[in-house]
Amino acid sequence: MHGPASPGWLLVALCAATGAYCLLRMRSGVEEQRSAAGGEALMGFGMAAMAVPPAVFTPPGWAWPVYAAVFGAAALRALWSARAGAHHLHHLVGAGAMVYMAAVMAGTPAHAHGHGSAGVPLLTGALLAYFTAYVLLAGARLLPAAAAGGAAVAWGDRPEVARACRLSMGIGMLAMLLTM
């Protein structure tokens, strides 16, 4: 998205690291970890690509419709998966937010991002409210996750790290929506 370079690079690093961890989770022996890891890896790497500061790389005009198509397909997959459980609805909202941001970026000249005077559009405000609530709830869920004794658990199977990655992506989504 379009904002200062330093926070942009921090967002790229955060999202890329989250995507890499989600790829690690795809190799987990726990089905619950594997089931959502692919979509979360796509989301992390997609957010990292969209967050690269425009002073370094400005995507060509055709890139934004490609982003929208990829995340539209991810939204359809999340919608299909939501039949099995409501927890997939968050993936649907996240993928939909990525489609929305790609569509906004495709329709606005690069020099005009973040300089509108019309205020916050309704959908952007709704997404900001959703991801703010999600981040607060996800952060609260991490608090009681104290280290329990017992056998060592592989990094790809640690639910508290997966929750922290989801929290990181929620924070990243908030930052991207704010700089839109």
Summary of the structure (lengths in Angstrom):
residues: 180
radius of gyration: 16.7
end to end distance: 6.2
largest distance: 56.1
contacts: 520
relative contact order: 0.17
helix: 72%
strand: 0%
